[in-house]
């Protein structure tokens, strides 16, 4: 089933990734994208209608959903211009970090039906993970539409408590950075052991990517897969003894997730 016409505000990295996924799902060309930076639209030329400002949105255009993918700091100026679309038939899907449903409703008006979601960057290769929260007034059909929009870039899940979005932001939103850091430090450690730079980089990248693919394909949990590759008294066991010494890595990760969650709450005000 083809998607209905949409209005997308912002076509940066995440907005562009989502737009690519929707086009693969049959997005109609009358969809409007508001993006002031023309180069960001180069890959989508002729496939959707591009305007530089909200003032250029065609008169009478009635999207089924308005997707808010602009920078959070631009919200106070950019979002109120979309208030005319705040009506019961239209749902607003926000992927702006830290912007609550109540905060967005204050900018759009009391008629706005708002869904708040937090995707992550693997959306660019349709391997993202997004968690959504449906605000007051969002009906089943609107939630289903948002689920389709989010599923076009990977896996989607929903929570009934908006406060959980802060922890989601810390875990899956920032998670790719933690994984990339793992590849980065593995590469550096390989160099310390005398491996050639090209081999060190290829090995670290392929090991992280392959392990992720194995985890995704397995019905076993991560702990079971870790134990399966850890031979008693072997080299991996020796390495894990260092990483988990006095809870080193587990405690650092808990502390990191807690810090990111707290920062998300601070951004939300």
Buried (B, 14 or more C-beta within 10 A) or exposed (E): EEBBBBBBBBBEEBBBBBBBBBBEEEBEEEBBBBBEEEEBBEEBEEBBBBBEEBEEBEEEEEBBBBBBBBEBEEBEEBBBBBEEBBEEEBBBBBBBBBBBBBBBBEBBBEEBBBBBBBBBBBBBEBBBBBBBBBBEBBEEEBBEBBBBBBBBBBBBEBBEEBEBBBBBBBBBBBBBEBBEEBBBEBBEEBBEEEBEEEEBBEBBBEBBEEBEEEEEEEEEEEEEBBEEEBEEEEEEEEEBEEEEEEEEEEEEEEEBBEEBBEBBBEBBE
